[in-house]
Protein backbone atom coordinates (compact mmCIF):
# COMPACT_ATOMS: atom_id res chain seq x y z
CA UNK A 1 0.00 0.00 0.00
CA UNK A 2 2.93 2.36 0.59
CA UNK A 3 3.89 2.25 -3.09
CA UNK A 4 0.34 3.21 -4.08
CA UNK A 5 0.38 6.16 -1.67
CA UNK A 6 3.75 7.29 -3.00
CA UNK A 7 2.49 7.16 -6.57
CA UNK A 8 -0.64 9.11 -5.62
CA UNK A 9 1.47 11.83 -4.00
CA UNK A 10 3.77 11.99 -7.02
CA UNK A 11 0.78 12.30 -9.33
CA UNK A 12 -0.52 15.12 -7.12
CA UNK A 13 2.76 17.01 -7.42
CA UNK A 14 2.84 16.44 -11.17
CA UNK A 15 -0.65 17.94 -11.42
CA UNK A 16 0.57 21.07 -9.66
CA UNK A 17 3.65 21.35 -11.88
CA UNK A 18 1.49 20.73 -14.96
CA UNK A 19 -0.91 23.51 -13.97
CA UNK A 20 1.88 26.01 -13.31
CA UNK A 21 3.56 25.22 -16.62
CA UNK A 22 0.29 25.53 -18.55
CA UNK A 23 -0.40 28.91 -16.92
CA UNK A 24 3.13 30.09 -17.71
CA UNK A 25 2.88 28.93 -21.31
CA UNK A 26 -0.49 30.62 -21.84
CA UNK A 27 0.74 33.84 -20.20
CA UNK A 28 3.83 33.90 -22.39
CA UNK A 29 1.79 33.35 -25.55
CA UNK A 30 -0.63 36.11 -24.54
CA UNK A 31 2.23 38.51 -23.84
CA UNK A 32 3.84 37.73 -27.20
CA UNK A 33 0.56 38.33 -29.02
CA UNK A 34 -0.01 41.66 -27.26
CA UNK A 35 3.56 42.93 -27.66
CA UNK A 36 4.53 41.38 -30.99
CA UNK A 37 5.64 44.63 -32.63
CA UNK A 38 7.33 46.04 -29.52
CA UNK A 39 9.24 42.93 -28.51
CA UNK A 40 11.42 42.27 -31.55
CA UNK A 41 14.57 41.64 -29.52
CA UNK A 42 12.88 39.43 -26.96
CA UNK A 43 10.76 37.60 -29.51
CA UNK A 44 13.25 34.82 -30.21
CA UNK A 45 14.10 34.33 -26.54
CA UNK A 46 10.43 34.14 -25.58
CA UNK A 47 9.65 31.79 -28.45
CA UNK A 48 12.47 29.46 -27.40
CA UNK A 49 11.33 29.55 -23.76
CA UNK A 50 7.77 28.88 -24.87
CA UNK A 51 8.87 25.83 -26.87
CA UNK A 52 10.93 24.54 -23.94
CA UNK A 53 8.02 24.97 -21.55
CA UNK A 54 5.77 23.12 -23.98
CA UNK A 55 8.23 20.21 -24.13
CA UNK A 56 8.38 20.12 -20.33
CA UNK A 57 4.56 20.07 -20.22
CA UNK A 58 4.52 17.06 -22.54
CA UNK A 59 7.19 15.33 -20.44
CA UNK A 60 5.31 15.94 -17.17
CA UNK A 61 2.14 14.63 -18.77
CA UNK A 62 3.88 11.42 -19.88
CA UNK A 63 5.41 10.86 -16.45
CA UNK A 64 2.01 11.34 -14.82
CA UNK A 65 0.34 8.86 -17.17
CA UNK A 66 3.15 6.35 -16.58
CA UNK A 67 2.55 6.66 -12.84
CA UNK A 68 -1.19 6.28 -13.30
CA UNK A 69 -0.64 3.11 -15.34
CA UNK A 70 1.70 1.78 -12.66
CA UNK A 71 -0.88 2.60 -10.00
CA UNK A 72 -3.52 0.61 -11.90
CA UNK A 73 -1.25 -2.44 -11.87
CA UNK A 74 -1.00 -2.44 -8.06
BELKAPE-V995757 format. One record per pair of residues at least 4 apart in sequence whose ideal C-beta (glycine too) atoms are under 7 Angstrom apart, sorted by the first residue. I is the first residue (numbers start at 1). J is the second residue. D is the distance in whole Angstrom. If there is no record, write none. Layout:
BEGIN
i: <I | I>
j: <J | J>
d: <D | D>
END
This chain:
BEGIN
i: <1 | 2 | 3 | 3 | 4 | 4 | 4 | 5 | 6 | 7 | 7 | 7 | 7 | 8 | 8 | 9 | 10 | 10 | 11 | 11 | 11 | 11 | 12 | 13 | 14 | 14 | 14 | 14 | 15 | 16 | 17 | 17 | 18 | 18 | 18 | 18 | 18 | 19 | 20 | 21 | 21 | 21 | 21 | 21 | 22 | 22 | 23 | 24 | 24 | 25 | 25 | 25 | 25 | 25 | 26 | 27 | 28 | 28 | 28 | 28 | 29 | 29 | 30 | 31 | 32 | 32 | 32 | 35 | 39 | 39 | 42 | 43 | 44 | 45 | 46 | 47 | 48 | 49 | 50 | 51 | 52 | 53 | 54 | 55 | 56 | 57 | 58 | 59 | 60 | 61 | 62 | 63 | 64 | 65 | 66 | 67 | 68 | 69>
j: <5 | 6 | 7 | 74 | 8 | 71 | 74 | 9 | 10 | 11 | 67 | 70 | 71 | 12 | 71 | 13 | 14 | 67 | 15 | 64 | 67 | 68 | 16 | 17 | 18 | 60 | 63 | 64 | 19 | 20 | 21 | 60 | 22 | 57 | 60 | 61 | 64 | 23 | 24 | 25 | 53 | 56 | 57 | 60 | 26 | 57 | 27 | 28 | 53 | 29 | 50 | 53 | 54 | 57 | 30 | 31 | 32 | 46 | 49 | 50 | 33 | 50 | 34 | 35 | 36 | 39 | 46 | 39 | 43 | 46 | 46 | 47 | 48 | 49 | 50 | 51 | 52 | 53 | 54 | 55 | 56 | 57 | 58 | 59 | 60 | 61 | 62 | 63 | 64 | 65 | 66 | 67 | 68 | 69 | 70 | 71 | 72 | 73>
d: <6 | 6 | 6 | 6 | 6 | 6 | 5 | 6 | 6 | 6 | 5 | 6 | 5 | 6 | 7 | 7 | 6 | 6 | 7 | 6 | 5 | 6 | 7 | 6 | 6 | 6 | 6 | 4 | 6 | 6 | 6 | 5 | 6 | 7 | 5 | 7 | 7 | 6 | 6 | 6 | 6 | 6 | 5 | 7 | 6 | 6 | 6 | 6 | 6 | 6 | 6 | 5 | 6 | 7 | 6 | 6 | 6 | 6 | 7 | 5 | 6 | 6 | 6 | 6 | 6 | 7 | 6 | 4 | 5 | 7 | 5 | 6 | 6 | 6 | 6 | 7 | 6 | 6 | 6 | 7 | 6 | 6 | 7 | 6 | 6 | 6 | 6 | 6 | 6 | 6 | 6 | 6 | 6 | 6 | 6 | 6 | 7 | 7>
END
